Amino acid sequence: MKEVDNQTPFPHLFFDKMGPGRRFHDVVVVRGSFDLHPDRLTLAKEQTPPILADSWWDENNAELSSLREVGDVLLHKPGTDVFATGTAYSSQRQPMEHWSAGVMVIREQTVLLKHFLELTGPRTWQHSLLKGWHLSAPTSTDAVPLRYELAYGGVRLKRSRQDKKTFTLDTYQPNPSGTGYFNTNDLETHTRYPGPQIESPDHPVRSPNKSYPLTGFGPVARFWSARKQYAGTYDAAWREQFSFSKANGLAPDFPPDFDLRFYQCAPQALISPKHLAGNERMGLGGMLADSTIFSTHLPGIRIQAHILAAAASPAQLMPLNLDTVHIDLDARQIHLTWRLCLDPDFGVRTLTLDWSTFS
């Protein structure tokens, strides 16, 4: 029997997860919650456990919704995800038409990650004879929810060429939940429609039905194009393998070109190709009302596992990788997730988790 002795103050989850080649790995995940303070993070009084599954803002229309929470029950992340959720506020909550918001991760004097976007007050898609469909000027606001519904994207109806009365849904693959990707022929010209409030300063949104990059700070759903590109090729050979597996009571295998980067859920600019150490400096700009530029340090915590693989073998010491940094603006907390994925041949019998700090 596999036993886990958790001597850390953080909740853990231990599970089996299938990887390529139908190999079921032993995976242990530890999640720590920390209160957000300038220059330092402090251990939160209430620790939230690892998240079992993805959830969406609109559970009834998940295919057209952004993620509310992202699950931790997965095999392995090659690098570290950094993402932010909640509501961003202008400085001192002064109403503004627009402001810049962003996240930076710095180790010593080197900027590892940097992602800045433009946030605006509410604006609308509107129609005029001279401009056609265009965005209005933004009205002032002091708060913008960091949800992909407020970025460019969306879904539109596509008429069949053979039968004009038949429609299919045509989604904007980078972001099916956003606004601006619509069939203008189906819109009422006298009606105003909600426009995006989050955009890239390098690719400002000006017109509907254009190609704009995925824009946001939150987790990305696994069927959006940023992640789907790593899911592998589900061609005739894979379908044949699927049928064989089903007929023989086996789990379908991954495609040969499946890439573990599929499990990374942060926006591309906030994915560190190598795992963060956990003591990096983090800067938040234009997100917290009481600080234009907020600077803190990750807590410098190391989680490690003492593993007994066989009764006669000495215990082996293995570090867990820090693979997720979730900035929760509403709770003013940062949630850190560490993970260790072990090959089934390792033969885990018992596993003891402990922790230490470093600067």
VOBA-1610 file (N, C-alpha, C; in pm, whole numbers, padded with zeros to 5 digits, always signed):
BEGIN
Met+00084-00119+00000Met+00000+00000+00000Met+00089+00125+00000Lys+00053+00223-00082Lys+00127+00348-00088Lys+00077+00441+00023Glu+00168+00492+00102Glu+00133+00580+00212Glu+00207+00711+00198Val+00138+00821+00230Val+00199+00953+00225Val+00193+01015+00364Asp+00307+01051+00416Asp+00318+01120+00544Asp+00354+01265+00515Asn+00257+01354+00527Asn+00276+01495+00492Asn+00314+01574+00617Gln+00440+01612+00626Gln+00489+01688+00741Gln+00501+01837+00710Thr+00438+01882+00602Thr+00434+02024+00568Thr+00301+02082+00617Pro+00288+02214+00622Pro+00159+02275+00658Pro+00063+02288+00540Phe+00100+02229+00427Phe+00023+02247+00305Phe-00054+02121+00267Pro-00176+02135+00215Pro-00252+02019+00170Pro-00184+01952+00050His-00204+01822+00038His-00145+01748-00074His-00250+01658-00138Leu-00214+01608-00254Leu-00298+01510-00326Leu-00204+01409-00390Phe-00234+01282-00373Phe-00153+01175-00431Phe-00243+01090-00520Phe-00202+01070-00646Phe-00289+01000-00740Phe-00207+00933-00849Asp-00272+00841-00922Asp-00214+00779-01040Asp-00263+00855-01163Lys-00175+00876-01259Lys-00213+00945-01382Lys-00145+00880-01501Met-00225+00852-01604Met-00169+00788-01721Met-00093+00887-01808Gly+00023+00841-01856Gly+00101+00919-01949Gly+00115+00847-02082Pro+00190+00903-02177Pro+00212+00836-02305Pro+00263+00693-02285Gly+00216+00603-02372Gly+00253+00463-02360Gly+00167+00388-02261Arg+00057+00450-02218Arg-00034+00391-02119Arg+00037+00358-01988Arg+00135+00436-01953Arg+00207+00414-01828Arg+00146+00502-01719Phe+00103+00438-01611Phe+00040+00511-01502Phe+00147+00551-01401His+00163+00683-01387His+00264+00739-01299His+00205+00772-01162Asp+00292+00769-01061Asp+00255+00819-00928Asp+00284+00968-00925Val+00183+01047-00890Val+00198+01192-00889Val+00157+01244-00752Val+00239+01329-00694Val+00204+01398-00570Val+00207+01548-00596Val+00101+01616-00550Val+00086+01760-00568Val+00068+01823-00430Val+00140+01932-00406Val+00127+02008-00281Val+00091+02152-00318Arg-00009+02208-00248Arg-00055+02344-00278Arg-00049+02430-00152Gly+00021+02542-00163Gly+00034+02633-00050Gly-00028+02768-00080Ser-00096+02826+00018Ser-00161+02957+00003Ser-00090+03059+00091Phe-00065+03178+00034Phe+00011+03281+00103Phe-00058+03416+00086Asp-00059+03494+00193Asp-00116+03628+00188Asp-00017+03723+00122Leu-00072+03814+00044Leu+00009+03905-00037Leu+00046+04029+00045His+00175+04048+00068His+00226+04166+00139His+00344+04222+00061Pro+00369+04352+00073Pro+00488+04408+00008Pro+00615+04341+00059Asp+00701+04307-00034Asp+00833+04250-00007Asp+00831+04106+00042Arg+00714+04054+00084Arg+00714+03918+00136Arg+00575+03857+00128Leu+00570+03727+00129Leu+00444+03653+00139Leu+00441+03584+00275Thr+00324+03582+00337Thr+00312+03515+00465Thr+00213+03399+00452Leu+00236+03297+00529Leu+00152+03178+00526Leu+00008+03215+00559Ala-00085+03178+00471Ala-00225+03208+00493Ala-00281+03121+00605Lys-00372+03178+00683Lys-00432+03104+00793Lys-00509+02983+00742Glu-00581+03003+00632Glu-00657+02893+00572Glu-00587+02846+00446Gln-00550+02720+00442Gln-00484+02662+00327Gln-00588+02592+00238Thr-00588+02626+00110Thr-00684+02565+00018Thr-00620+02445-00049Pro-00691+02334-00059Pro-00632+02210-00113Pro-00616+02216-00264Pro-00541+02122-00324Pro-00532+02114-00470Pro-00672+02104-00532Ile-00685+02161-00651Ile-00814+02166-00721Ile-00829+02040-00805Leu-00943+01975-00791Leu-00961+01844-00854Leu-00988+01853-01004Ala-01053+01958-01050Ala-01091+01964-01192Ala-01109+02108-01237Asp-01098+02130-01367Asp-01126+02262-01423Asp-01272+02299-01398Ser-01298+02429-01381Ser-01435+02478-01376Ser-01442+02606-01458Trp-01562+02636-01507Trp-01582+02750-01597Trp-01675+02852-01534Trp-01666+02975-01582Trp-01757+03078-01535Trp-01901+03046-01574Asp-01916+02989-01691Asp-02049+02947-01736Asp-02045+02796-01758Glu-02079+02721-01655Glu-02070+02575-01661Glu-02165+02517-01766Asn-02274+02586-01795Asn-02371+02535-01892Asn-02325+02556-02036Asn-02226+02644-02056Asn-02172+02669-02190Asn-02020+02673-02182Ala-01962+02564-02132Ala-01818+02561-02108Ala-01738+02584-02235Glu-01790+02540-02349Glu-01716+02555-02474Glu-01702+02701-02516Leu-01786+02790-02458Leu-01781+02932-02492Leu-01748+03017-02369Ser-01692+02955-02266Ser-01663+03026-02142Ser-01515+03017-02109Ser-01466+03114-02033Ser-01329+03106-01984Ser-01325+03028-01854Leu-01206+02984-01816Leu-01189+02905-01695Leu-01205+02992-01570Arg-01274+02936-01473Arg-01283+03000-01342Arg-01170+02949-01252Glu-01149+02817-01254Glu-01039+02755-01182Glu-00979+02648-01271Val-00852+02620-01249Val-00785+02517-01329Val-00742+02403-01237Gly-00769+02280-01280Gly-00743+02164-01196Gly-00595+02129-01186Asp-00561+02063-01075Asp-00422+02022-01048Asp-00398+01874-01077Val-00503+01800-01113Val-00487+01656-01134Val-00439+01632-01277Leu-00311+01645-01296Leu-00249+01623-01426Leu-00109+01566-01407Leu-00053+01521-01516Leu+00072+01443-01509Leu+00194+01526-01473His+00225+01626-01555His+00352+01697-01540His+00348+01827-01620Lys+00410+01931-01567Lys+00431+02055-01640Lys+00582+02073-01660Pro+00627+02091-01785Pro+00771+02106-01809Pro+00828+02235-01749Gly+00743+02337-01731Gly+00787+02465-01676Gly+00688+02514-01573Thr+00697+02644-01541Thr+00610+02703-01439Thr+00509+02798-01502Asp+00382+02777-01469Asp+00275+02868-01508Asp+00263+02980-01406Val+00249+03102-01455Val+00216+03217-01370Val+00091+03281-01429Phe-00015+03291-01352Phe-00136+03356-01404Phe-00207+03431-01293Ala-00291+03526-01333Ala-00362+03611-01238Ala-00512+03603-01265Thr-00589+03599-01157Thr-00734+03601-01167Thr-00788+03708-01073Gly-00916+03740-01090Gly-00979+03840-01005Gly-00997+03971-01079Thr-01006+04079-01006Thr-01032+04211-01062Thr-00911+04301-01043Ala-00870+04368-01150Ala-00762+04466-01144Ala-00822+04604-01119Tyr-00755+04682-01033Tyr-00805+04815-00998Tyr-00705+04922-01040Ser-00757+05037-01074Ser-00672+05151-01103Ser-00611+05204-00974Ser-00506+05282-00987Ser-00438+05337-00870Ser-00534+05421-00786Gln-00542+05387-00657Gln-00630+05456-00563Gln-00776+05455-00607Arg-00807+05364-00697Arg-00943+05348-00751Arg-00997+05478-00812Gln-00907+05550-00875Gln-00948+05669-00948Gln-01007+05628-01083Pro-01128+05675-01117Pro-01186+05638-01247Pro-01096+05683-01361Met-01068+05588-01452Met-00981+05616-01566Met-01039+05551-01690Glu-01008+05609-01805Glu-01051+05550-01932Glu-00967+05429-01968His-00841+05432-01931His-00752+05318-01959His-00628+05327-01872Trp-00564+05212-01848Trp-00437+05208-01779Trp-00364+05078-01814Ser-00236+05076-01786Ser-00153+04959-01815Ser-00146+04870-01693Ala-00157+04739-01715Ala-00147+04641-01606Ala-00055+04529-01650Gly+00020+04475-01554Gly+00112+04370-01594Gly+00173+04294-01478Val+00246+04188-01514Val+00313+04099-01419Val+00458+04084-01464Met+00549+04092-01369Met+00690+04065-01395Met+00743+03967-01292Val+00832+03878-01337Val+00903+03786-01248Val+01052+03806-01272Ile+01125+03833-01164Ile+01266+03871-01175Ile+01349+03784-01082Arg+01459+03733-01132Arg+01557+03662-01051Arg+01687+03740-01054Glu+01729+03788-00937Glu+01845+03876-00925Glu+01821+03998-01016Gln+01898+04015-01121Gln+01878+04130-01209Gln+01818+04091-01344Thr+01776+03966-01356Thr+01726+03916-01485Thr+01574+03906-01484Val+01511+03967-01584Val+01366+03956-01600Val+01335+03822-01667Leu+01269+03735-01594Leu+01235+03603-01648Leu+01104+03607-01727Leu+01006+03678-01675Leu+00875+03687-01739Leu+00825+03831-01730Lys+00761+03876-01837Lys+00705+04012-01839Lys+00585+04014-01931His+00471+04057-01878His+00347+04057-01957His+00263+04177-01916Phe+00252+04276-02006Phe+00174+04397-01980Phe+00066+04413-02087Leu-00053+04449-02042Leu-00167+04469-02130Leu-00234+04601-02096Glu-00320+04646-02186Glu-00396+04769-02166Glu-00537+04734-02120Leu-00579+04795-02009Leu-00715+04779-01958Leu-00793+04908-01984Thr-00918+04894-02023Thr-00999+05012-02052Thr-01131+05005-01977Gly-01198+05120-01971Gly-01333+05122-01921Gly-01427+05059-02023Pro-01555+05042-01987Pro-01652+04982-02080Pro-01658+05058-02212Arg-01665+04984-02320Arg-01684+05042-02453Arg-01768+04946-02535Thr-01820+04995-02645Thr-01916+04915-02720Thr-01880+04910-02868Trp-01925+04800-02930Trp-01925+04794-03076Trp-02049+04869-03124Gln-02028+04964-03214Gln-02140+05042-03264Gln-02123+05066-03413His-02231+05103-03478His-02231+05117-03624His-02264+05260-03666Ser-02193+05306-03767Ser-02226+05434-03830Ser-02205+05420-03980Leu-02269+05509-04057Leu-02258+05501-04202Leu-02115+05526-04249Leu-02043+05615-04180Leu-01907+05649-04224Leu-01803+05545-04180Lys-01816+05494-04058Lys-01714+05404-04003Lys-01752+05257-04008Gly-01879+05227-04032Gly-01923+05088-04021Gly-01919+05045-03875Trp-01890+04917-03850Trp-01880+04869-03713Trp-01744+04907-03654His-01746+04973-03539His-01623+05019-03476His-01644+05027-03325Leu-01536+05045-03252Leu-01543+05056-03107Leu-01562+05201-03065Ser-01646+05220-02965Ser-01661+05353-02907Ser-01542+05386-02819Ala-01529+05512-02781Ala-01429+05549-02681Ala-01470+05489-02547Pro-01375+05451-02464Pro-01411+05393-02335Pro-01465+05496-02237Thr-01557+05455-02153Thr-01597+05536-02040Thr-01505+05505-01924Ser-01507+05589-01823Ser-01415+05573-01710Ser-01460+05461-01617Thr-01363+05394-01559Thr-01389+05290-01459Thr-01270+05282-01366Asp-01289+05215-01252Asp-01177+05192-01161Asp-01147+05044-01144Ala-01220+04959-01218Ala-01203+04815-01200Ala-01233+04740-01329Val-01149+04641-01359Val-01171+04555-01476Val-01150+04409-01434Pro-01253+04326-01441Pro-01235+04183-01414Pro-01143+04121-01518Leu-01047+04042-01472Leu-00950+03980-01564Leu-01006+03848-01617Arg-01105+03860-01703Arg-01168+03744-01764Arg-01158+03757-01916Tyr-01141+03644-01983Tyr-01125+03647-02129Tyr-01254+03689-02200Glu-01367+03690-02130Glu-01490+03743-02188Glu-01476+03892-02220Leu-01380+03959-02155Leu-01359+04102-02178Leu-01241+04127-02271Ala-01201+04027-02346Ala-01097+04041-02448Ala-01157+04009-02585Tyr-01077+04025-02689Tyr-01127+03998-02824Tyr-01146+03848-02845Gly-01253+03813-02913Gly-01281+03673-02945Gly-01429+03654-02963Gly-01476+03530-02943Gly-01619+03505-02949Gly-01657+03393-03044Val-01782+03395-03084Val-01840+03292-03170Val-01941+03358-03263Arg-01953+03306-03382Arg-02050+03360-03476Arg-02118+03245-03551Leu-02233+03275-03608Leu-02304+03177-03689Leu-02250+03179-03831Lys-02229+03061-03884Lys-02178+03048-04021Lys-02281+02974-04104Arg-02325+03038-04211Arg-02427+02979-04297Arg-02365+02873-04389Ser-02440+02767-04411Ser-02398+02663-04504Ser-02410+02715-04647Arg-02311+02684-04730Arg-02317+02726-04870Arg-02425+02651-04947Gln-02451+02529-04904Gln-02551+02448-04974Gln-02692+02483-04929Asp-02709+02508-04799Asp-02842+02538-04746Asp-02832+02664-04661Lys-02882+02775-04712Lys-02869+02903-04645Lys-02943+02908-04511Lys-03031+02811-04488Lys-03104+02808-04362Lys-03033+02725-04255Thr-02921+02664-04293Thr-02844+02581-04200Thr-02725+02660-04147Phe-02707+02658-04014Phe-02599+02733-03951Phe-02512+02640-03867Thr-02386+02674-03858Thr-02295+02609-03765Thr-02225+02717-03683Leu-02174+02679-03566Leu-02103+02775-03483Leu-01957+02783-03527Asp-01912+02902-03552Asp-01774+02928-03591Asp-01707+03002-03476Thr-01624+02933-03398Thr-01562+02994-03281Thr-01424+03050-03315Tyr-01388+03155-03243Tyr-01255+03211-03254Tyr-01162+03127-03168Gln-01081+03044-03231Gln-01006+02940-03161Gln-00914+02992-03050Pro-00850+03109-03065Pro-00769+03157-02951Pro-00851+03192-02828Asn-00977+03237-02849Asn-01061+03278-02736Asn-01208+03274-02775Pro-01274+03161-02756Pro-01416+03151-02792Pro-01508+03232-02702Ser-01458+03283-02590Ser-01545+03350-02494Ser-01552+03502-02512Gly-01471+03559-02599Gly-01459+03704-02607Gly-01565+03772-02691Thr-01534+03893-02735Thr-01628+03973-02812Thr-01558+04038-02932Gly-01629+04047-03042Gly-01574+04111-03162Gly-01568+04020-03281Tyr-01573+03890-03257Tyr-01574+03793-03366Tyr-01719+03753-03388Phe-01787+03828-03475Phe-01928+03800-03498Phe-01965+03828-03643Asn-02079+03778-03681Asn-02131+03800-03816Asn-02206+03932-03816Thr-02143+04034-03874Thr-02204+04167-03869Thr-02337+04174-03942Asn-02361+04081-04034Asn-02489+04082-04106Asn-02605+04045-04013Asp-02575+03981-03902Asp-02680+03940-03809Asp-02702+04041-03697Leu-02625+04150-03697Leu-02637+04249-03591Leu-02732+04361-03630Glu-02799+04416-03531Glu-02886+04532-03551Glu-02799+04658-03548Thr-02801+04735-03654Thr-02712+04852-03664Thr-02745+04960-03562His-02866+04960-03508His-02902+05062-03409His-02872+05015-03265Thr-02817+04893-03250Thr-02788+04837-03118Thr-02638+04841-03090Arg-02604+04870-02966Arg-02464+04866-02925Arg-02437+04733-02853Tyr-02319+04677-02879Tyr-02282+04548-02821Tyr-02155+04564-02737Pro-02143+04491-02626Pro-02025+04506-02539Pro-01895+04481-02615Gly-01799+04567-02592Gly-01669+04556-02657Gly-01563+04509-02560Pro-01443+04476-02609Pro-01335+04429-02521Pro-01278+04541-02435Gln-01235+04504-02316Gln-01172+04598-02223Gln-01028+04559-02190Ile-00981+04450-02251Ile-00844+04404-02232Ile-00782+04385-02369Glu-00670+04451-02395Glu-00607+04438-02526Glu-00456+04452-02514Ser-00387+04404-02616Ser-00242+04417-02621Ser-00205+04555-02673Pro-00111+04624-02611Pro-00069+04754-02663Pro-00006+04743-02802Asp+00045+04623-02835Asp+00105+04602-02967Asp+00002+04565-03073His-00116+04522-03028His-00223+04483-03121His-00357+04538-03072Pro-00372+04670-03072Pro-00498+04729-03024Pro-00616+04687-03112Val-00729+04658-03047Val-00848+04615-03119Val-00916+04737-03178Arg-00940+04733-03309Arg-01005+04845-03376Arg-01125+04802-03458Ser-01122+04680-03510Ser-01229+04635-03599Ser-01271+04494-03562Pro-01398+04459-03589Pro-01442+04322-03565Pro-01390+04227-03672Asn-01394+04100-03642Asn-01363+03994-03738Asn-01221+04002-03793Lys-01128+04047-03711Lys-00987+04046-03746Lys-00916+03937-03666Ser-00786+03922-03690Ser-00708+03824-03616Ser-00624+03897-03512Tyr-00658+03877-03386Tyr-00584+03935-03274Tyr-00534+03823-03184Pro-00420+03843-03118Pro-00368+03737-03031Pro-00453+03721-02907Leu-00444+03605-02845Leu-00509+03581-02717Leu-00455+03682-02617Thr-00547+03749-02546Thr-00508+03860-02460Thr-00569+03842-02321Gly-00484+03825-02221Gly-00534+03813-02085Gly-00425+03768-01990Phe-00463+03752-01864Phe-00371+03710-01759Phe-00411+03576-01696Gly-00529+03525-01730Gly-00583+03409-01661Gly-00546+03277-01725Pro-00592+03167-01664Pro-00564+03034-01720Pro-00638+03012-01850Val-00576+02935-01938Val-00628+02910-02072Val-00687+02769-02077Ala-00807+02756-02132Ala-00873+02625-02140Ala-00796+02533-02234Arg-00803+02404-02208Arg-00721+02308-02283Arg-00765+02291-02427Phe-00888+02329-02464Phe-00930+02315-02603Phe-00914+02445-02681Trp-00859+02552-02621Trp-00826+02672-02696Trp-00695+02649-02771Ser-00675+02722-02880Ser-00566+02691-02973Ser-00427+02699-02909Ala-00408+02787-02809Ala-00277+02801-02747Ala-00231+02670-02684Arg-00326+02590-02634Arg-00292+02460-02574Arg-00319+02345-02671Lys-00421+02358-02750Lys-00460+02250-02841Lys-00348+02214-02938Gln-00261+02311-02969Gln-00151+02285-03063Gln-00055+02178-03011Tyr-00057+02153-02880Tyr+00032+02054-02820Tyr-00038+01921-02792Ala-00165+01910-02826Ala-00242+01791-02790Ala-00209+01670-02876Gly-00143+01690-02990Gly-00109+01579-03078Gly-00205+01566-03194Thr-00176+01471-03283Thr-00253+01451-03405Thr-00347+01332-03389Tyr-00475+01359-03402Tyr-00577+01254-03386Tyr-00625+01213-03526Asp-00539+01142-03596Asp-00562+01104-03734Asp-00617+00962-03743Ala-00615+00906-03865Ala-00669+00771-03885Ala-00593+00668-03803Ala-00462+00684-03792Ala-00382+00589-03713Ala-00422+00593-03566Trp-00446+00714-03515Trp-00486+00723-03375Trp-00627+00664-03355Arg-00716+00691-03450Arg-00853+00638-03438Arg-00852+00484-03442Glu-00761+00428-03521Glu-00748+00282-03524Glu-00699+00230-03389Gln-00603+00298-03333Gln-00554+00262-03199Gln-00664+00276-03095Phe-00745+00381-03108Phe-00855+00402-03014Phe-00955+00286-03022Ser-00990+00246-03143Ser-01086+00136-03160Ser-01031+00006-03104Phe-00904-00022-03129Phe-00840-00142-03076Phe-00841-00140-02923Ser-00808-00025-02866Ser-00803-00013-02720Ser-00941-00036-02660Lys-01041+00026-02721Lys-01177+00012-02670Lys-01224-00133-02676Ala-01193-00199-02787Ala-01236-00339-02804Ala-01168-00433-02705Asn-01050-00395-02658Asn-00974-00482-02568Asn-00973-00432-02424Gly-01062-00337-02395Gly-01074-00289-02258Gly-00956-00210-02209Leu-00884-00143-02300Leu-00767-00065-02265Leu-00798+00085-02274Ala-00724+00163-02200Ala-00736+00307-02213Ala-00670+00351-02342Pro-00731+00439-02420Pro-00668+00488-02544Pro-00537+00559-02511Asp-00437+00535-02594Asp-00307+00596-02571Asp-00305+00738-02629Phe-00205+00817-02586Phe-00184+00950-02642Phe-00129+00937-02784Pro-00151+01037-02870Pro-00086+01035-03001Pro+00066+01040-02986Pro+00141+00988-03082Pro+00287+00988-03072Pro+00347+01128-03059Asp+00279+01230-03114Asp+00335+01365-03110Asp+00275+01450-02997Phe+00213+01385-02898Phe+00162+01460-02782Phe+00278+01528-02710Asp+00258+01654-02672Asp+00362+01736-02609Asp+00315+01773-02469Leu+00398+01750-02368Leu+00361+01779-02230Leu+00334+01927-02205Arg+00374+02014-02297Arg+00341+02155-02283Arg+00190+02179-02291Phe+00117+02077-02334Phe-00029+02085-02334Phe-00083+02115-02193Tyr-00012+02071-02090Tyr-00059+02090-01954Tyr-00031+02230-01899Gln+00049+02307-01969Gln+00073+02445-01925Gln-00051+02529-01957Cys-00099+02604-01859Cys-00226+02675-01878Cys-00214+02827-01874Ala-00098+02881-01845Ala-00083+03026-01838Ala-00075+03086-01978Pro-00100+03217-01992Pro-00072+03282-02120Pro+00075+03260-02158Gln+00104+03253-02285Gln+00237+03216-02331Gln+00346+03303-02269Ala+00321+03432-02256Ala+00423+03523-02202Ala+00450+03499-02055Leu+00363+03424-01986Leu+00380+03398-01844Leu+00410+03251-01814Ile+00466+03182-01913Ile+00513+03045-01891Ile+00665+03046-01888Ser+00721+03004-01776Ser+00866+02992-01767Ser+00906+02854-01818Pro+00989+02845-01923Pro+01027+02713-01979Pro+01094+02622-01877Lys+01163+02683-01779Lys+01223+02607-01670Lys+01149+02641-01541His+01141+02545-01452His+01069+02568-01328His+01133+02679-01247Leu+01049+02766-01191Leu+01098+02870-01103Leu+01153+02807-00975Ala+01249+02874-00913Ala+01307+02823-00789Ala+01212+02843-00672Gly+01137+02955-00674Gly+01042+02981-00567Gly+01081+03095-00476Asn+01192+03164-00508Asn+01233+03280-00429Asn+01244+03405-00516Glu+01188+03401-00636Glu+01197+03513-00729Glu+01118+03635-00680Arg+01156+03750-00729Arg+01081+03873-00701Arg+00969+03887-00803Met+00855+03931-00758Met+00738+03946-00845Met+00685+04088-00836Gly+00658+04147-00952Gly+00600+04280-00957Gly+00464+04278-01022Leu+00369+04349-00962Leu+00235+04365-01018Leu+00211+04513-01043Gly+00180+04546-01165Gly+00154+04684-01200Gly+00010+04705-01242Gly-00055+04810-01192Gly-00190+04843-01234Gly-00294+04740-01197Met-00272+04668-01088Met-00366+04562-01048Met-00425+04582-00909Leu-00349+04642-00818Leu-00395+04662-00682Leu-00418+04811-00657Ala-00532+04844-00597Ala-00572+04984-00581Ala-00475+05064-00495Asp-00414+04999-00395Asp-00331+05072-00301Asp-00185+05082-00345Ser-00153+05033-00464Ser-00014+05037-00508Ser-00006+05034-00661Thr+00049+05140-00718Thr+00066+05143-00864Thr+00160+05032-00909Ile+00272+05018-00840Ile+00366+04909-00863Ile+00383+04834-00732Phe+00340+04709-00729Phe+00348+04627-00609Phe+00459+04525-00627Ser+00549+04517-00530Ser+00663+04427-00540Ser+00668+04335-00419Thr+00690+04207-00443Thr+00702+04111-00335Thr+00796+03999-00378His+00825+03908-00289His+00910+03792-00319His+00830+03664-00295Leu+00850+03567-00382Leu+00799+03434-00352Leu+00869+03384-00226Pro+00805+03298-00149Pro+00850+03272-00012Pro+00979+03192+00005Gly+01034+03140-00103Gly+01159+03064-00088Gly+01138+02937-00009Ile+01040+02857-00052Ile+01009+02731+00014Ile+01044+02615-00077Arg+01108+02517-00019Arg+01145+02396-00092Arg+01065+02279-00035Ile+00994+02207-00123Ile+00921+02087-00083Ile+00997+01966-00136Gln+01018+01868-00054Gln+01090+01750-00097Gln+01023+01624-00044Ala+01046+01515-00116Ala+00984+01387-00082Ala+01093+01286-00047His+01078+01219+00068His+01162+01106+00105His+01085+00981+00063Ile+01138+00908-00033Ile+01063+00799-00095Ile+01128+00666-00065Leu+01047+00575-00013Leu+01092+00437+00004Leu+01030+00356-00108Ala+01117+00305-00197Ala+01069+00236-00316Ala+01057+00086-00294Ala+01135+00030-00206Ala+01128-00114-00177Ala+01171-00132-00032Ala+01123-00242+00030Ala+01145-00262+00173Ala+01294-00261+00209Ala+01378-00313+00120Ala+01520-00327+00153Ala+01604-00210+00102Ser+01541-00112+00040Ser+01617-00002-00020Ser+01617+00119+00073Pro+01727+00197+00073Pro+01726+00322+00151Pro+01632+00423+00085Ala+01579+00512+00166Ala+01489+00615+00114Ala+01566+00711+00023Gln+01501+00754-00082Gln+01560+00850-00175Gln+01494+00986-00157Leu+01574+01091-00169Leu+01525+01227-00153Leu+01506+01291-00289Met+01384+01338-00318Met+01354+01401-00447Met+01281+01532-00425Pro+01324+01641-00492Pro+01254+01769-00479Pro+01128+01773-00566Leu+01027+01843-00520Leu+00909+01869-00603Leu+00933+01998-00681Asn+00882+02002-00803Asn+00896+02121-00887Asn+00784+02220-00860Leu+00820+02348-00847Leu+00719+02453-00842Leu+00669+02477-00984Asp+00545+02436-01014Asp+00500+02446-01152Asp+00380+02539-01172Thr+00327+02598-01064Thr+00214+02690-01079Thr+00221+02801-00976Val+00207+02924-01023Val+00197+03042-00937Val+00068+03114-00975His-00031+03106-00887His-00162+03165-00912His-00176+03291-00828Ile-00185+03405-00894Ile-00204+03534-00827Ile-00354+03559-00817Asp-00407+03552-00697Asp-00550+03570-00672Asp-00572+03711-00619Leu-00609+03803-00710Leu-00621+03944-00674Leu-00736+03967-00576Asp-00845+03897-00593Asp-00961+03920-00507Asp-00932+03878-00363Ala-00863+03768-00345Ala-00829+03720-00211Ala-00700+03783-00159Arg-00630+03856-00245Arg-00497+03911-00215Arg-00405+03799-00163Gln-00401+03692-00240Gln-00318+03578-00207Gln-00245+03527-00330Ile-00142+03449-00305Ile-00074+03374-00410Ile-00076+03228-00370His-00120+03144-00463His-00124+03000-00440His-00011+02936-00521Leu+00071+02858-00454Leu+00184+02790-00519Leu+00157+02640-00523Thr+00189+02578-00636Thr+00170+02434-00651Thr+00302+02369-00688Trp+00338+02267-00608Trp+00458+02188-00635Trp+00413+02048-00679Arg+00493+01984-00764Arg+00453+01854-00819Arg+00574+01763-00837Leu+00551+01633-00813Leu+00651+01531-00842Leu+00582+01417-00915Cys+00636+01381-01032Cys+00581+01273-01114Cys+00684+01160-01119Leu+00642+01040-01075Leu+00733+00926-01066Leu+00693+00816-01162Asp+00790+00762-01231Asp+00766+00651-01322Asp+00714+00530-01245Pro+00621+00455-01304Pro+00566+00339-01231Pro+00671+00235-01192Asp+00781+00225-01268Asp+00885+00129-01234Asp+00957+00164-01104Phe+00936+00287-01057Phe+01002+00329-00934Phe+00951+00250-00814Gly+00823+00210-00820Gly+00769+00124-00716Gly+00757+00190-00580Val+00687+00302-00573Val+00673+00374-00446Val+00598+00290-00344Arg+00653+00282-00222Arg+00585+00217-00111Arg+00536+00323-00011Thr+00627+00405+00036Thr+00590+00514+00126Thr+00657+00642+00079Leu+00594+00753+00112Leu+00646+00883+00069Leu+00622+00982+00182Thr+00730+01048+00227Thr+00721+01148+00333Thr+00754+01285+00275Leu+00666+01380+00296Leu+00686+01516+00247Leu+00736+01605+00361Asp+00840+01681+00335Asp+00881+01783+00431Asp+00918+01911+00356Trp+00948+02015+00432Trp+00974+02145+00369Trp+01085+02219+00442Ser+01143+02311+00370Ser+01246+02398+00427Ser+01240+02532+00354Thr+01304+02631+00410Thr+01306+02761+00346Thr+01447+02795+00302Phe+01458+02880+00202Phe+01587+02928+00155Phe+01569+03071+00106Ser+01678+03142+00094Ser+01670+03283+00053Ser+01703+03297-00094
//
